[in-house]
Amino acid sequence: MTLDDDLLARAEELTGIKERSALIRDAVELLVRIESGRQLAALGGSDPGAEAAPRSRARA
């Protein structure tokens, strides 16, 4: 695996994580979270078969 040393150094500086394996693990976890969010947002809440969630309000 070839990684940009300047990019890794900048990531270490910003995060304070000095161990390369921990830095790369955190970066991959963040990428997965971001892309998962994008995919979820792309769905746009379009489920025609979904039923509205029950709502209850306290009566005053």
Contacts in CASP RR format, 6 or more apart in sequence:
PFRMAT RR
TARGET T0000
AUTHOR 0000-0000-0000
METHOD contacts of the structure
MODEL  1
MTLDDDLLARAEELTGIKERSALIRDAVELLVRIESGRQLAALGGSDPGA
EAAPRSRARA
3 24 0 8 1.000
8 20 0 8 1.000
8 23 0 8 1.000
11 17 0 8 1.000
11 23 0 8 1.000
11 27 0 8 1.000
12 18 0 8 1.000
12 23 0 8 1.000
15 23 0 8 1.000
15 26 0 8 1.000
17 23 0 8 1.000
17 26 0 8 1.000
END
